[in-house]
Amino acid sequence: MKRTGAQMIWECLLREGVETVFGYPGGAILPAYDAMLEYPSIHHVLVRHEQGATHMADGYARASGRVGVAIATSGPGATNMVTGIATAMLDSSPIVCITGQVGSKLIGSDAFQETDVTGVTLPITKHNYLVTRAEDIPRTFREAFYIAQSGRPGPVLIDITKDAQQSTAEFDWEAAAPRLPGYRPDLRALPSEYQRAVELINTAQRPVILAGHGVLISGAMRQLAEFAEKTSTPVALTLLGLGGLPASHALNLGMMGMHGEAWVNNAIQEADLLLAFGMRFDDRVTGNLKTYAPFARKIHIEIDPSELNKNVKVDVGLVGDLREVLDELLPEVAQNEHADWLAHIDEMKGDSAVRDIQNLPDSGQLFAAHVINDLWRLTNGEAIVVTDVGQHQMWEAQYWKHEQPRSLITSAGLGTMGFALPAAVGAKFACPDQEVWVIAGDGGFQMTMAELATIAQEKIKINVAIINNGYLGMVRQWQEFFYERRYAATPLFSPDFVKLTEAFGLKGMLVTERGQVKSAVDEARAHPGTVVMEFRVEQEDTVFPMVPAGADLNAMIRRPKPEAEVTAVQTEVAAVQTEVEW
Amino acid sequence: MQHTFVAYVEDKPGVLNRVASLFRRRGFNIESLTVGHTDQAGVSRMTIVVDTDEFGARRAEANLYKLVNVLRVEDVTNQASVVRDLALIKVAADGNNRTHVMQLADVFRARVVDVANETLILEITGTVDKIDSLVDVLRPYGIIEMVRTGIVAMRRGSAAADNRPPRVAAQVPGEPADAAVSYSV
């Protein structure tokens, strides 16, 4: 059948099972928007900024596991997507971005709203396309969706010239099968490598599993739990791995790395075998590579071969889909107890617990960690939480106990402030029946708060918790520790968030005391529309523990014990800094 | 040390940019990069020389494979292979020293491809070392202009069939084979 390029875009999206797209129209993408009216079964969400569209597509993808779609026009529309695309790239999130491009005859002439978008996004996409002919659209879309969600997922961008959208060609979906002779998402490890891995696993005395985002992407939650239980191996999680093993699982240690609990990082440093499952040894996870896990052999199971030996040299690298690799390994590995090792880790936990903020005396002040922990309890831990970037993000990771995969959506690799609100919109469209909470700082929220208008226009229900400490908190914390409390550009003015929210026709609430939290959260949850809650928390609160960037993983700045003097923090910082070369 | 990669890539717009961008992005320094057609339609062949250690070479190879348009990568650094560079060298040579220059060219098996009153153009093919040596001995006469292609490399012996990119059938499991399309790239 004959179709215009513009119609083909929607025909392709329909066939890929797309129900919702997030976009913003403009000149070069107008033909596609015009054709959209003929395809009412696809719901278009009008965003307020194209960055929001990409984060929404990203949030949609992470909540559902399906490809999220964002649309923008050429030039500024497309360049506004860059941050969202890079965010999806670093967190391996499958999104397809469709951008309009000026007419093919105008390309290269610096025409109005012309940008070399495939050039700009080349290093931040898994792959991208420039389409100049309508007949190339079906194959391009099939390839793009296939690439985005297979292997290690990632963003794919399709830039379509205006004339390609306007011209007419034969649309034959069946004939347009992907032609990707160089694309290998299904690599397998050699049997000899499996044998070597099994030997190391069966002879280890102090093993630790490092579980990452790959557990969720691959759907290897059951395999991870079985593997950990059979071999009695404790599991440390990356930020994006949270939810891969229930927080209540006896072998779950919690999050590792810069703001991981002390026992987790100490266990890694003392381990004699690290089993890296679908994670990439990010610098926020390893600290100083020279002193990282010095006694440990390393087995790395990873679908992307370029991650093997990238940051940490491993003894065995098993390339493949984590779930399939674990299915192969499970029958081969021996039942084990590791009683001494697990008991030793439990001892370390005891030492940390006395420093836990939850055990501090209640001074009536509102601490962010309290708020987040209360939110978790009041929602029975069943909500999807979308966090922004900064202190609240780390407190969420520490104090929200994730039992389910895909219950935490956060920008980890790129650390994109402003991610939470739009990503939550995407998550809500992916899982309309689930309760969705945004936890954001006063800084990050202000970066993308225009999307409140999108929320109001779409009449969706999201609960937003702004953790307002009047500072760009995480940067302030670094300034406190490493820049002699010289608070350059971190004190932050905020608007009256309640009035602001009301201006969008939504409900705003202000909470300033711990005693108000429960009733306010109950009220917000019961409200049919979106509620933005501002929690005015302690201004100079700090995320503990902290491994300074580049320091040894076990060189942590710890929360001073309750009886300690205020100066104890500085003593802790000084103690750690002396061990670090800056 | 210098590592030499041979990469088969799809002959599509922007592929050279993707490869070059990858090396830049990952912090590798390209010493030499050549690209040209192969005997197979739609397939180009690149020879890339990079100064890196063994781990870096493995990383470069793995990252090359991540590019969707890259069909096959081979590190021929430690393989028995023929490696050639080609140079055109314009040397100052008038009646007084033309014979000297031509004798030197002869020793290096270089060919004289242009003669003018004041200059000669020599064409030489060979290893990088050989060309460097010729350049050194010509320098006193005055090199006016020089261009080099960068190296091309090919493994020796009958491994040729092995050198070709694998014939790949339809990539998506369960996809109907597209009979009208050749996947033989």
Interface residues (C-beta under 8 A of the other chain):
Chain A: T118 G119 L122 P123 K126 H127 L130 Y146 I147 E174 A175 A177 P178 R179 L180 P181 G182 Y183 R184 D304 P305 S306 L308 N309 K310 K313
Chain B: V9 E10 P13 G14 N17 R18 S21 R25 F55 R58 R59 A62 N63 Y65 K66 L67 V68 N69 V70 L71 R72 P165 V168 A170 Q171 V172 E175 P176 A177 D178 A180 V181 Y183 V185
